[in-house]
Amino acid sequence: MFTSAIFLALAFRGLHPDQFWRSLSQINPPLLLVAVLVYFFAVIVIARRWQFLLRAVKSVPLPALAKLVFIGYMGNNVYPLRAGDALRIILLRRNHQVTLLRSTTVVALERMFDGCVMLSFVLFSLPLIDVESAEVDMIVSISAPLFAIALIFAFALAANPDLLRRALAPFLRLLPRQLGGALGAFAEEIRAGLEGLRSHRHLLGAVFCSYLTWAIEAGVYWIVMRALDLELSYAVALLLVGAVNLAGLIPASPGQVGVNEFVVISILTALGIAAPPATAFAVVVHLTIWLPITLAGFILLLKQGLGWADIGMAKELKDAEALRGDSS
């Protein structure tokens, strides 16, 4: 929360409220509604990607996964530490008997795919846009090696399932039998969660959906630009989506409040957009991708027989189930 407060202060420093409200008054509500509907479609594509990566573990219908993705987005938007991801993992276990470690591994893969797509968006769009941004340079320099190393490691384990077994074998022999057996079972669950990377069809489907969903979200940014009468290109929308989501590595409050606004305003002002319309866009586009999905996710959460308090307990519930033993 403290981090978000700092970024909000940096984002809104020197802003004149009257100019900000004047920029907001130019908004086109029908276009904003279109942006919301397009964003919902992007979330459904995310569910399709999850289905591809889970296919080697278990076949789960797309509508069921889409509901869990909506709930997960809602949880991430209202609770810190990505509690929404833990919540959808627990619901996948409860509703479809997918073990916690396997589904957690798949969710981690999703994050790696997202990071690589965001990096490619930034690197693709920068040559098309005349912009110098220290914020973008810093984000890329920090995130690029992290995601590259993580993805290479995941593919190495998927390509050679015995690699993890061989790496752990010397340590397992030194441990007490019960603890060694538990750690060995843990490694097997992770290996099973990576199985989706071994199928060319599932892997290509996951990669395609990764690019498609974020390209659609960039379309949401572009539509909101038009709704606020900002004549900016789709390449700018790609840059904003990439930079904003890579900045998600920064610990902040739920929904990346503050960080999101700071990154968007910094890039737009570097492009020559005045602070009031840049700030209006940052606020409106964040609300567009935050508020409707949060409301929809909460309604779906209630239909699952859960309530608000269950979001905050999600990580504790996941850890408790893992300690009790995750067999299915």
Kinemage of the C-alpha trace (Angstrom):
@kinemage 1
@onewidth
@group {chain A} dominant
@subgroup {mainchain}
@vectorlist {calphas} color= white
{ca met a 1} P 0.000 0.000 0.000
{ca phe a 2} L 2.877 2.356 0.839
{ca thr a 3} L 4.457 1.698 -2.573
{ca ser a 4} L 1.201 2.514 -4.328
{ca ala a 5} L 0.827 5.742 -2.364
{ca ile a 6} L 4.300 6.830 -3.494
{ca phe a 7} L 3.557 6.069 -7.145
{ca leu a 8} L 0.174 7.800 -6.962
{ca ala a 9} L 1.859 10.898 -5.533
{ca leu a 10} L 4.422 10.816 -8.355
{ca ala a 11} L 1.736 10.246 -10.989
{ca phe a 12} L -0.543 13.093 -9.873
{ca arg a 13} L 2.060 15.632 -8.775
{ca gly a 14} L 1.425 19.114 -10.148
{ca leu a 15} L -1.908 18.128 -11.699
{ca his a 16} L -4.604 20.828 -11.870
{ca pro a 17} L -7.998 19.260 -10.992
{ca asp a 18} L -9.982 21.570 -13.299
{ca gln a 19} L -7.900 20.581 -16.337
{ca phe a 20} L -8.170 16.896 -15.378
{ca trp a 21} L -11.983 17.070 -15.161
{ca arg a 22} L -12.116 18.958 -18.449
{ca ser a 23} L -10.227 16.113 -20.106
{ca leu a 24} L -12.577 13.565 -18.526
{ca ser a 25} L -15.617 15.452 -19.801
{ca gln a 26} L -14.635 14.614 -23.401
{ca ile a 27} L -15.174 10.888 -22.868
{ca asn a 28} L -17.352 8.902 -25.284
{ca pro a 29} L -19.463 6.474 -23.146
{ca pro a 30} L -20.488 4.096 -25.995
{ca leu a 31} L -16.832 3.541 -26.908
{ca leu a 32} L -16.076 2.891 -23.255
{ca leu a 33} L -18.760 0.198 -23.185
{ca val a 34} L -17.188 -1.388 -26.272
{ca ala a 35} L -13.817 -1.387 -24.480
{ca val a 36} L -15.347 -3.243 -21.514
{ca leu a 37} L -16.890 -5.917 -23.756
{ca val a 38} L -13.624 -6.354 -25.663
{ca tyr a 39} L -11.766 -6.787 -22.371
{ca phe a 40} L -14.179 -9.514 -21.295
{ca phe a 41} L -13.365 -11.340 -24.529
{ca ala a 42} L -9.640 -11.044 -23.746
{ca val a 43} L -10.252 -12.736 -20.386
{ca ile a 44} L -12.050 -15.618 -22.117
{ca val a 45} L -9.001 -16.075 -24.361
{ca ile a 46} L -6.883 -16.263 -21.176
{ca ala a 47} L -9.131 -19.108 -20.042
{ca arg a 48} L -8.562 -20.845 -23.377
{ca arg a 49} L -4.801 -20.610 -22.832
{ca trp a 50} L -5.217 -22.102 -19.365
{ca gln a 51} L -7.153 -24.941 -20.967
{ca phe a 52} L -4.282 -25.646 -23.382
{ca leu a 53} L -1.713 -25.770 -20.575
{ca leu a 54} L -3.968 -27.914 -18.385
{ca arg a 55} L -4.897 -30.346 -21.178
{ca ala a 56} L -2.001 -32.688 -20.371
{ca val a 57} L -3.089 -32.696 -16.704
{ca lys a 58} L -6.869 -32.809 -17.129
{ca ser a 59} L -9.457 -31.742 -19.693
{ca val a 60} L -11.667 -29.032 -18.166
{ca pro a 61} L -14.500 -27.322 -20.131
{ca leu a 62} L -13.762 -23.755 -21.248
{ca pro a 63} L -16.870 -22.173 -19.605
{ca ala a 64} L -15.841 -23.618 -16.221
{ca leu a 65} L -12.287 -22.303 -16.584
{ca ala a 66} L -13.533 -18.887 -17.745
{ca lys a 67} L -15.564 -18.499 -14.558
{ca leu a 68} L -12.505 -19.294 -12.464
{ca val a 69} L -10.384 -16.812 -14.424
{ca phe a 70} L -12.957 -14.063 -13.791
{ca ile a 71} L -12.861 -14.919 -10.081
{ca gly a 72} L -9.068 -14.955 -10.105
{ca tyr a 73} L -8.866 -11.524 -11.734
{ca met a 74} L -11.294 -10.180 -9.159
{ca gly a 75} L -9.206 -11.621 -6.316
{ca asn a 76} L -6.001 -10.101 -7.687
{ca asn a 77} L -7.768 -6.749 -8.015
{ca val a 78} L -8.942 -6.545 -4.410
{ca tyr a 79} L -6.345 -8.484 -2.379
{ca pro a 80} L -2.527 -8.247 -2.366
{ca leu a 81} L 0.015 -10.954 -3.250
{ca arg a 82} L -2.087 -12.237 -6.177
{ca ala a 83} L -4.538 -14.005 -3.872
{ca gly a 84} L -6.835 -14.413 -6.877
{ca asp a 85} L -4.428 -16.892 -8.452
{ca ala a 86} L -4.472 -18.960 -5.259
{ca leu a 87} L -8.264 -18.758 -5.228
{ca arg a 88} L -8.678 -20.119 -8.766
{ca ile a 89} L -6.156 -22.883 -7.998
{ca ile a 90} L -8.203 -23.919 -4.961
{ca leu a 91} L -11.465 -23.803 -6.928
{ca leu a 92} L -9.908 -25.868 -9.712
{ca arg a 93} L -8.957 -28.439 -7.081
{ca arg a 94} L -12.413 -28.387 -5.491
{ca asn a 95} L -14.446 -28.422 -8.696
{ca his a 96} L -12.286 -30.497 -11.022
{ca gln a 97} L -9.884 -32.459 -8.764
{ca val a 98} L -6.686 -31.000 -10.243
{ca thr a 99} L -3.907 -31.208 -7.661
{ca leu a 100} L -2.644 -27.963 -6.169
{ca leu a 101} L 0.974 -28.341 -7.203
{ca arg a 102} L 0.129 -29.196 -10.806
{ca ser a 103} L -2.243 -26.260 -11.199
{ca thr a 104} L 0.204 -23.945 -9.393
{ca thr a 105} L 2.918 -24.977 -11.863
{ca val a 106} L 0.584 -24.209 -14.775
{ca val a 107} L -0.270 -20.775 -13.332
{ca ala a 108} L 3.462 -20.064 -12.949
{ca leu a 109} L 3.892 -20.997 -16.630
{ca glu a 110} L 1.158 -18.512 -17.515
{ca arg a 111} L 3.086 -15.765 -15.748
{ca met a 112} L 6.243 -16.656 -17.690
{ca phe a 113} L 4.357 -16.567 -20.999
{ca asp a 114} L 2.840 -13.209 -20.046
{ca gly a 115} L 6.227 -11.731 -19.200
{ca cys a 116} L 7.744 -12.835 -22.505
{ca val a 117} L 4.766 -11.485 -24.485
{ca met a 118} L 5.010 -8.148 -22.669
{ca leu a 119} L 8.723 -7.895 -23.428
{ca ser a 120} L 8.116 -8.615 -27.103
{ca phe a 121} L 5.375 -5.962 -27.212
{ca val a 122} L 7.721 -3.351 -25.753
{ca leu a 123} L 10.637 -4.317 -28.011
{ca phe a 124} L 8.370 -4.413 -31.091
{ca ser a 125} L 6.681 -1.059 -30.440
{ca leu a 126} L 9.692 1.045 -29.400
{ca pro a 127} L 11.203 1.314 -32.932
{ca leu a 128} L 7.792 2.426 -34.227
{ca ile a 129} L 7.426 5.223 -31.689
{ca asp a 130} L 9.609 8.251 -31.129
{ca val a 131} L 9.862 8.066 -27.354
{ca glu a 132} L 12.645 8.182 -24.767
{ca ser a 133} L 11.488 6.811 -21.425
{ca ala a 134} L 13.797 5.993 -18.530
{ca glu a 135} L 10.903 4.104 -16.905
{ca val a 136} L 10.546 1.751 -19.880
{ca asp a 137} L 14.315 1.183 -20.068
{ca met a 138} L 14.429 0.297 -16.375
{ca ile a 139} L 11.448 -2.074 -16.590
{ca val a 140} L 12.928 -3.938 -19.569
{ca ser a 141} L 16.413 -4.211 -18.079
{ca ile a 142} L 15.040 -5.741 -14.863
{ca ser a 143} L 12.354 -8.018 -16.265
{ca ala a 144} L 14.031 -9.359 -19.413
{ca pro a 145} L 16.625 -11.591 -17.713
{ca leu a 146} L 14.138 -12.795 -15.083
{ca phe a 147} L 11.543 -14.036 -17.561
{ca ala a 148} L 14.125 -15.394 -19.997
{ca ile a 149} L 15.838 -17.496 -17.319
{ca ala a 150} L 12.534 -18.737 -15.894
{ca leu a 151} L 11.175 -19.765 -19.311
{ca ile a 152} L 14.405 -21.519 -20.343
{ca phe a 153} L 14.363 -23.423 -17.040
{ca ala a 154} L 10.729 -24.482 -17.535
{ca phe a 155} L 11.338 -25.696 -21.094
{ca ala a 156} L 14.446 -27.572 -19.985
{ca leu a 157} L 12.465 -29.431 -17.322
{ca ala a 158} L 9.607 -30.154 -19.730
{ca ala a 159} L 11.949 -31.434 -22.448
{ca asn a 160} L 13.852 -33.653 -20.022
{ca pro a 161} L 11.508 -34.875 -17.259
{ca asp a 162} L 14.328 -36.839 -15.590
{ca leu a 163} L 16.422 -33.694 -15.143
{ca leu a 164} L 14.643 -32.654 -11.943
{ca arg a 165} L 14.807 -36.204 -10.581
{ca arg a 166} L 18.557 -36.433 -11.218
{ca ala a 167} L 19.199 -32.984 -9.747
{ca leu a 168} L 17.335 -33.844 -6.542
{ca ala a 169} L 18.559 -37.432 -6.157
{ca pro a 170} L 21.761 -36.613 -4.184
{ca phe a 171} L 19.802 -34.437 -1.731
{ca leu a 172} L 16.974 -36.955 -1.327
{ca arg a 173} L 19.452 -39.647 -0.260
{ca leu a 174} L 20.678 -37.397 2.550
{ca leu a 175} L 17.192 -36.694 3.921
{ca pro a 176} L 15.113 -38.842 6.250
{ca arg a 177} L 13.003 -41.319 4.281
{ca gln a 178} L 9.656 -39.628 4.927
{ca leu a 179} L 10.916 -36.128 4.110
{ca gly a 180} L 12.774 -37.384 1.038
{ca gly a 181} L 9.640 -39.130 -0.190
{ca ala a 182} L 7.577 -35.966 0.257
{ca leu a 183} L 10.134 -33.866 -1.634
{ca gly a 184} L 10.292 -36.466 -4.417
{ca ala a 185} L 6.498 -36.423 -4.739
{ca phe a 186} L 6.612 -32.625 -4.821
{ca ala a 187} L 9.068 -32.741 -7.742
{ca glu a 188} L 6.862 -35.249 -9.603
{ca glu a 189} L 3.850 -32.943 -9.282
{ca ile a 190} L 5.852 -30.047 -10.737
{ca arg a 191} L 7.032 -32.272 -13.594
{ca ala a 192} L 3.441 -33.288 -14.313
{ca gly a 193} L 2.357 -29.633 -14.365
{ca leu a 194} L 4.914 -28.968 -17.120
{ca glu a 195} L 3.553 -31.706 -19.377
{ca gly a 196} L 1.590 -29.163 -21.421
{ca leu a 197} L 4.884 -27.830 -22.808
{ca arg a 198} L 5.747 -31.234 -24.298
{ca ser a 199} L 2.788 -31.294 -26.694
{ca his a 200} L 3.457 -29.162 -29.783
{ca arg a 201} L -0.265 -28.603 -30.289
{ca his a 202} L -0.899 -27.494 -26.719
{ca leu a 203} L 2.238 -25.350 -26.637
{ca leu a 204} L 1.403 -23.570 -29.904
{ca gly a 205} L -2.152 -23.032 -28.701
{ca ala a 206} L -0.914 -21.524 -25.435
{ca val a 207} L 1.557 -19.226 -27.215
{ca phe a 208} L -1.068 -18.116 -29.752
{ca cys a 209} L -3.622 -17.388 -27.014
{ca ser a 210} L -0.990 -15.507 -25.002
{ca tyr a 211} L -0.328 -13.115 -27.863
{ca leu a 212} L -3.985 -12.886 -28.841
{ca thr a 213} L -5.286 -12.016 -25.388
{ca trp a 214} L -2.726 -9.274 -24.807
{ca ala a 215} L -3.172 -7.923 -28.329
{ca ile a 216} L -6.880 -7.662 -27.530
{ca glu a 217} L -6.097 -5.860 -24.275
{ca ala a 218} L -3.938 -3.439 -26.269
{ca gly a 219} L -7.048 -2.952 -28.397
{ca val a 220} L -8.915 -1.989 -25.212
{ca tyr a 221} L -6.266 0.687 -24.526
{ca trp a 222} L -6.595 1.925 -28.110
{ca ile a 223} L -10.402 2.123 -27.860
{ca val a 224} L -10.149 4.103 -24.612
{ca met a 225} L -7.719 6.447 -26.384
{ca arg a 226} L -10.388 7.049 -29.008
{ca ala a 227} L -13.030 7.470 -26.307
{ca leu a 228} L -10.935 10.319 -24.867
{ca asp a 229} L -10.118 11.749 -28.310
{ca leu a 230} L -6.424 10.867 -28.088
{ca glu a 231} L -5.072 10.292 -31.604
{ca leu a 232} L -2.439 7.704 -30.748
{ca ser a 233} L -1.442 4.577 -32.646
{ca tyr a 234} L -2.005 0.936 -31.752
{ca ala a 235} L 1.790 0.654 -31.319
{ca val a 236} L 1.501 3.063 -28.376
{ca ala a 237} L -1.199 0.833 -26.901
{ca leu a 238} L 1.138 -2.182 -27.239
{ca leu a 239} L 3.918 -0.271 -25.489
{ca leu a 240} L 1.606 0.780 -22.653
{ca val a 241} L 0.239 -2.742 -22.108
{ca gly a 242} L 3.734 -4.210 -22.125
{ca ala a 243} L 5.243 -1.645 -19.776
{ca val a 244} L 2.295 -1.627 -17.353
{ca asn a 245} L 2.233 -5.398 -16.969
{ca leu a 246} L 5.997 -5.732 -16.641
{ca ala a 247} L 5.798 -3.105 -13.903
{ca gly a 248} L 3.550 -5.602 -12.112
{ca leu a 249} L 6.815 -7.051 -10.755
{ca ile a 250} L 6.892 -4.049 -8.407
{ca pro a 251} L 5.185 -4.913 -5.085
{ca ala a 252} L 2.166 -2.642 -4.764
{ca ser a 253} L -1.445 -2.652 -3.684
{ca pro a 254} L -4.083 -4.875 -5.345
{ca gly a 255} L -4.743 -4.024 -8.971
{ca gln a 256} L -1.390 -2.218 -9.238
{ca val a 257} L -3.009 1.058 -8.194
{ca gly a 258} L -0.477 3.860 -8.494
{ca val a 259} L 2.124 1.884 -10.440
{ca asn a 260} L -0.255 1.535 -13.388
{ca glu a 261} L -1.051 5.250 -13.469
{ca phe a 262} L 2.581 6.301 -13.034
{ca val a 263} L 3.840 4.151 -15.932
{ca val a 264} L 1.045 5.203 -18.318
{ca ile a 265} L 1.356 8.915 -17.532
{ca ser a 266} L 5.170 8.808 -17.785
{ca ile a 267} L 5.075 7.230 -21.245
{ca leu a 268} L 2.303 9.470 -22.598
{ca thr a 269} L 3.953 12.658 -21.389
{ca ala a 270} L 7.230 11.459 -22.939
{ca leu a 271} L 5.258 11.210 -26.189
{ca gly a 272} L 4.228 14.849 -25.852
{ca ile a 273} L 0.717 14.342 -24.421
{ca ala a 274} L -0.180 17.006 -21.854
{ca ala a 275} L -0.479 15.857 -18.245
{ca pro a 276} L -4.291 16.357 -17.864
{ca pro a 277} L -5.371 14.139 -20.812
{ca ala a 278} L -2.593 11.651 -20.028
{ca thr a 279} L -3.831 11.402 -16.440
{ca ala a 280} L -7.465 11.136 -17.555
{ca phe a 281} L -6.540 8.263 -19.866
{ca ala a 282} L -4.530 6.470 -17.163
{ca val a 283} L -7.447 6.647 -14.714
{ca val a 284} L -10.157 5.683 -17.216
{ca val a 285} L -8.293 2.758 -18.799
{ca his a 286} L -7.398 1.382 -15.353
{ca leu a 287} L -11.028 1.571 -14.238
{ca thr a 288} L -12.117 -0.065 -17.512
{ca ile a 289} L -9.970 -3.142 -16.903
{ca trp a 290} L -10.505 -3.151 -13.125
{ca leu a 291} L -14.108 -2.384 -12.188
{ca pro a 292} L -16.302 -4.524 -14.535
{ca ile a 293} L -14.165 -7.649 -14.187
{ca thr a 294} L -14.088 -7.229 -10.404
{ca leu a 295} L -17.880 -6.991 -10.195
{ca ala a 296} L -18.370 -9.960 -12.539
{ca gly a 297} L -15.815 -12.034 -10.645
{ca phe a 298} L -17.434 -11.326 -7.289
{ca ile a 299} L -20.862 -12.378 -8.587
{ca leu a 300} L -19.344 -15.625 -9.872
{ca leu a 301} L -17.572 -16.121 -6.536
{ca leu a 302} L -20.905 -15.905 -4.711
{ca lys a 303} L -22.326 -18.512 -7.096
{ca gln a 304} L -19.444 -20.783 -6.058
{ca gly a 305} L -20.732 -20.585 -2.491
{ca leu a 306} L -17.849 -18.406 -1.314
{ca gly a 307} L -17.671 -14.851 -0.036
{ca trp a 308} L -15.356 -11.876 0.305
{ca ala a 309} L -13.407 -13.308 3.247
{ca asp a 310} L -12.501 -16.423 1.234
{ca ile a 311} L -10.353 -14.326 -1.112
{ca gly a 312} L -8.065 -13.219 1.703
{ca met a 313} L -7.879 -16.782 3.028
{ca ala a 314} L -7.016 -18.279 -0.368
{ca lys a 315} L -3.252 -18.443 0.102
{ca glu a 316} L -3.587 -19.831 3.629
{ca leu a 317} L -6.040 -22.479 2.400
{ca lys a 318} L -3.713 -23.468 -0.444
{ca asp a 319} L -0.717 -23.767 1.893
{ca ala a 320} L -2.741 -25.764 4.421
{ca glu a 321} L -3.933 -28.222 1.772
{ca ala a 322} L -0.388 -28.639 0.480
{ca leu a 323} L 0.870 -29.438 3.986
{ca arg a 324} L -1.892 -32.015 4.513
{ca gly a 325} L -0.908 -33.711 1.288
{ca asp a 326} L -2.222 -33.056 -2.197
{ca ser a 327} L -3.443 -36.284 -3.677
{ca ser a 328} L -6.241 -36.721 -6.166
